[in-house]
Amino acid sequence: VKDSMRGLAVFISDIRNCKSKEAEEKRINKELANIRSKFKGDKALDGYQKKKYVCKLLFIFLLGNDIDFGHMEAVNLLNSNKYTEKQIGYLFISVLISENNELMRLVQQNLKNDLASRNPVHVNLALECIANIGSKEMAEMFAPEIPKLLVMGDAGDTVKQSAALCLLKLFRTAPEMVPIGDWTSRVIHLLNDQHMGVVTAAVSLIEALVKRNPDDFKGCVSLSISRLARIVTSSYTDLQDYTYYFVPAPWLSVKLLRLLQNYPPPEDTTVRNRLAECLETILNKAVEPPKSKKVQHSNAKNAVLFEAISLIIHMDSDPSLLVRACSQLGQFLSNRETNLRYLALESMCLLATSEFSHDAVKRHQETVVTALKSERDVSVRQRAVDLLYAMCDRSNAEEIVGEMLTYLETADYSIRGELVLKIAILAEKYASDYTWYVDTILNLIRLAGDFVSEEVWYRVIQIVINREDVQAYAAKTVFEALEAPACHENMVKVGGYILGEFGNLIAGDARSSPSTQFQLLHGKFHLCSPPTRALLLSAYIKLVNLFPEIREDIIAVLESDANLRNSNVEIQQRASEYLSLARNSTQDVLATVLEEMPPFPERESSILAQLRKKKPAVEDAIRARGEKQQQRPASGAADGAAASAAPTAATPTSGGGGGVKLQGDIAGAESNTDSDLLGLDFGGSAPAAAAGGGGAGGGSVDLLSSILDVGVSSSSSSSAAPSAASGASAQRKTVVVGAGASGSIVGEENWHKFVCKNSGVLYENDILQVGVKCDYQQSSGRIVVYYGNKTPAPLAQFASVINLPDSSLTNQLGIQVKPVGDRVGASEQVNEVITVDCMAEFSACPLLNIRFVYSGVAQSITLKLPLTINKFMQSSEMDSATFFQHWKQLSQPEQECQKIFQAKFPMDAETTKTKILGFGFSLLSNIDSNPANFVGAGIVQTKSGNIGSLFRLEPNQQAQMYRLTVHSIKPGVSKRLCELLETQI
């Protein structure tokens, strides 16, 4: 640089010699003024001078200063035939010119010229610039051209290499712009190229393309294995230019191994055997004495080894390789390098999920337990916990759970929550003796009560209720746990529930007499939160039924001011109702109302689902191992049962025996919406039932309650107003104009409920739940449609189409849709967002057709979207004179609609007011001479103009009838508003 651009070298030296920030700024400003004068001077600058000044500007920019001139001079450098000048021009453009700059058109033209050049250096510079900018516009313009350079027969190696990397960058930026054509089969053959740089670049490109279109690149498998075999069987002297610290082409080896993980094991026996030989060679080389003591050598060798093990785990078909990989990883567990220990534990977690290597992983249990106790790095300890969880089965469950409980006392707070879930799952899944399970969970609550989620203590209660053989033991154990001076609130919840149900089973022991049980529970009452107090009140009324001799003691607690006049409404209501029940009911009535809870229906544990949400890959692999083992012959049946035999119970819901059920407290105390969103109906979907209100046991799966902020059940629906979808969409989701229902329309009863409300469940069956939540501002609306899969199997080929049965809707509604994917996973919820603009008044209702495949059977559901004109209505306030003035002005026959009809619901004034306000009208007081009548006003807002509307509703209580009159500016609007409001009252 000093020889070619002496002025630049002097400037850089001056900057370095500046003693202060001010001196540096002064020198930079002086240089900027000089460069500006040179660019604006009359004397034309030659290429060398432009290059020098552009370099200075680039250096000033890299120092953190803004550059607002010199861009045109940099673009002019692109026309030079000298490499250095063109290079500086492209460098300046890549760094300083944004993709929206108006000069980009000139740059693109120069790029086209250089791509067509016969000079490979110019082609390379252009490709590098395109990749550096990497914008969507660059992809649109050059993506169709670059593949030609990639497969061109006479293109040089450096051009091919640059073209592959440039195409990769554009593919990552805008994959839809990269055409998949004839060149794809030719790019695969670059894996056989003699130049290793070309092969490395080609593998990176092919791996990205494979993730999008795996079927188009199947031919790369055999070629990748062939290239990999040549690398791993060669010595480090054969590939001198690509050998890194005695490891031949480590980066290319890793890329090839990663590429092969996108496909199943080769079907061709010869190819599969060759791959197995390659993997075996890599494992053999890993145990050879190191050729260098430098860390770079071991890093490169281990990188290839770990990627090879990942491929072995992915294939999961060769038992000998899996066992060897496990043995190799076991040696790393006691390695001095922390990263190696971490990676070994992580890989062994996946090996433990294979039926072939699970036993081999178990041999390292003692080493893993030692790591859990002595490892300094918290991330390594967490991986050790994951591995213990993955290697656990019926033979070692008690030992592993015991070690986890021991570690829990000193575990980092960041991993305690996950550790608690793992212990709870293992204890449940492999519990051959349920007394051990109860002991484990209560110990878990004692050690880490703050980290025990509601799902955990819900689950122990479910299992105790469902198993008679453990109920007495559970009552005795929880009683003893409550005797401890310090007791966590979750323990109080479990104790209150179990003693309320099964306290009679231990009442024969003088140490746990009825009075002692009550005093023990009530001694914790004042220390608990309101939800727990409410649960304890339910336990007290249960004790009244079990032990009539302590009725007066419990009545004294219930009638105290602290409960009857409590600021918490739930506590106040329960105390009042339970007091009445205890005082006024006979023993037979109490026995009926407060009888023992029936067993819960079987259902997947929500604890497992919660952990699967945190660690989906490992959990799915463990579940897959359990399914495989169940399908094996009798010799493997025991392990298979262990892997999948989680005793399951459903969500606690009210039902079965009577009105006052402690399950209501499980459902309502502190409902956890996460588990509900998983579709496991664990808490959030069951309405609080502790104070009465029976129902069908089990309850419906409510996937939407937490999203919609409403408690939705099968017997009551909140409302939702989704919108239709119209307008062109480049997505898979389409809007069909003039198409009727592709099947019978369902859910119309729910549809009517949404006229006055904006969120709720629109439709629900055993497979799918559809809910909506919407928000409207003036003439625009945003609707979120939620699809909840209630089944343990995925919904495939999922698609939804909005049908506009009346072609006029295309001019009345403007709709855009952000659709969902084509698959809804098991117990998963997805949503699509619809934005809608009301262009003009409308009356027809769009239809939503949902199609999917469940268990191999095609399903189709057609719903009416609750998109009605009143959703775009804004309430309007006015005085009496203004109201009657407008009322008379809108008295033309086509502007008025009047209906006299029978009341469909009880004629309650407050309910009617709520529905009218929800409909969109205002309620105007002191307008009508009859105070029992309702009058109001609203403005329907559309893009084409506002539509004023007035209404008057006259109830006749004696005849149970209404007369409804609606006036509106636009013909047809009054009729539609009248029809809609009639359905609500």
TAHU-V957078 format. One line per field, one symbol per residue. ss: DSSP state (A for helix, B for strand, O for the rest). phi: phi as a letter, one per 40 degrees, with the letter a starting at -180 (. if undefined). psi: psi as a letter, one per 30 degrees, with the letter a starting at -180 (. if undefined). A space follows every 10 residues. Layout:
ss->???
phi->???
psi->???
This chain:
ss->OOOOOAAAAA AAAAAAAOOO AAAAAAAAAA AAAAAAAAAA OOOOOOAAAA AAAAAAAAAA AAOOOOOOOO AAAAAAAOOO OOAAAAAAAA AAAAAAOOOO OOOAAAAAAA AAAAAOOOOA AAAAAAAAAA AAAOOAAAAA AAAAAAAAAA AOOOOOAAAA AAAAAAAAAA AAAOAAAOOO OOAAAAAAAA AAOOOAAAAA AAAAAAAAAA AAOAAAAOOA AAAAAAAAAA AAOOOOOOOA AABBOOBBOA AAAAAAAAAA OOOOOOOOAA AAAAAAAAAA AAAAAAOOOO OOOOAAAAAA AAAAAAAAAA AAAAAOOOAA AAAAAAAAAA AAOOOOOAAA AAAAAAAAAA AOOOOOOAAA AAOOAAAAAA AAAAOOOAAA AAAAAAAAAA AOOOOOAAAA AAAAAAAAOO OOAAAAAAAA AAAAAAAAAO OOOAAAAAAA AAAAAAAAAA AOOAAAAAAA AAAAAAOAAA AAAAAAAAAA AAOOOOOOAA AAAAAAAAAA AAAAAAOOOA AAOAAAAAAA AAOOAAAOOA AAAAAAAAAA AAAAAAOAAA AAAAAAAAOO AAAAOOOOAA AAAAAAAAAA AAAAOOAAAA AAAOOOOOOO OOOOOAAAAA AAAAOAAAAA AAAAAAAAAA AOOAAAAAAA AAAAOOOOOO OOOOOOOOOO OOAAAAAAOO OOAAAAAOOO OOOOOOOOOO OOOOOOOOOO OOOOAAAAOO OOBOOBOOOO OOOOOOOOOO OOOBBBBOOO OOOOBBOAAA AAAOOOOOBB BBBBOOOBBB BBBBBBBOOB BBBBBBBBBO OOOOBBBBBB BBBBOOOOAA AABBBBBBOO OOOBOOOOBB BBBBBBBBOO OOOOOOBBBB BBBBOOBBBB BBBBOOOOAA AABBBOOOOA AAAAAAAAAO OOAAABBBBB BBOOOOOOAA AAAAAAAAAO OOOOOOOOOO OOOBBBBBBB BBOOBBBBBB BBBBBBOOOO BBBBBBBBOO OOAAAAAAAA AAAAO
phi->.cccbccccc ccccccccca cccccccccc cccccccccc ccccccdccd cccccccccc ccchbcbbag cccccccccc ccdccccccc cccccbbccc cccccccccc cccccccccc cccccccccc cccfcccccc cbdcccdccc bccccccccc cccccccccc cccadccccb bccccccccc cccccccccc cccccccccc ccbcccbdcc cccccccccc ccccccccbd cbcbfgbcfc cccccccccc ccbcddcccc cccccccccc ccccccccdc cacccccccc cccccccccc cccccfbbdc cccccccccd cccbcccccc ccccccccdc ccccccbdcc ccccdccccc cccbcccccc cccccdcdcc ccaccbcccc cccccccdcb ccccbcdccc cccccccccb ccbcccccdc cccccccadc bcccdccdcc cdccccbccb cccccccccc ccccdbbccc cccccccccc cbcccbcccd cbcdccdccc ccccdccccd dccccccccc cccdccbdcb dccccccccc ccbcbccccc ccccdccccc cccbcccccc cccbcccccc ccaccccccc ccccbccccc cccccccccc cccdcbcccc cccbcccbac ccbcigcicc bcddcccbda dcccccccgb fbhcccccbc bhgcicchgc cbcbccccgb ccbcbabcba bcbcbagcbc cccbbbcgbc ccaccbgccc dccccbbbai ccaabcbbbb bbababbfcb abbbbbbbcc bcbcccfcab bccbcbcccc ccbbbbbbcc ccabcdfbbb abbbbbbcca cabcbcbbbb babbfgbcba bbbcccbbcc cbcbcbbacc cccccccccb bcdccbbbbb acccbdcbcc ccccccccch ccbbcfbccc cccbbaaabc bbccicbcab aabbcbcccf bbbbbbbacc cgcccccccc ccccb
psi->eeeeieeeee eeeeeefkfl eeeeeeeeee eeeeeeeeef lfkkkleeee eeeeeeeeee effgkkkglf eeeeeffffk fkeeeeeeee eeeeefklff kfffeeeeee eeeeeflfjf eeeeeeeeee eeehleeeee efefeefeee gkegkleeee eeeeeeeeee eeeifffjkj bffefefeff fgkfjfeeee eeeeeeeeee feieefgfff eeeeeeeeee effllfffhe fgkjhgjkie eeeeeeeeef ffllkkekee eeeeeeeeee eeeeffflkk fkfkfeeeee eeeeeeeeee eeeeehfjee eeeeeeeeee fffglfkeee eeeeeeefee effkfegeee effgeeeeee eeefkekeee eeeeeeeeee fkaffgeeee eeeeeeeefg lkffgeeeee eeeeeeeeeg jfjfeeeeee eeeeeeehef gjleeefeee eeeeefjeff eeeeeeeeee effkekklee eeeeeeeeee egfffgffkf fhleeeeeee efffefflle eeeeeeeeee feeeeeiffg eeeeeeeegl ffefgkfkee eeeeeeeeee eeefkleeee eeeglkklkk lklkkfeeee eeeeieeeee eeeeeeeeef flaefgeeee eefghjklla kklkacfaej kfeeeeefei kjfeeeffgg hidffkkkgf gljalkkell jjffeeefhl jklffkklll illlkllkkf leklkkkgka kfakklgfee efffeflgla kekkafekkk llklkkjcgl lkkkkkjkjg lglljlhkkk kkkjfkffff ffkjkkkjll agkjlkhlkl lkkkkkkjel klflklkjkk klkkhfkkkk kklkkhjlff fgkklkklle eeefeeeefh gleffkkkkk lkkflkikee eeeeeeefef lljklhekfj fflklllljk klfflkjkkl lkkjkjeefh llkkkkklek keeeeeeeee eeff.
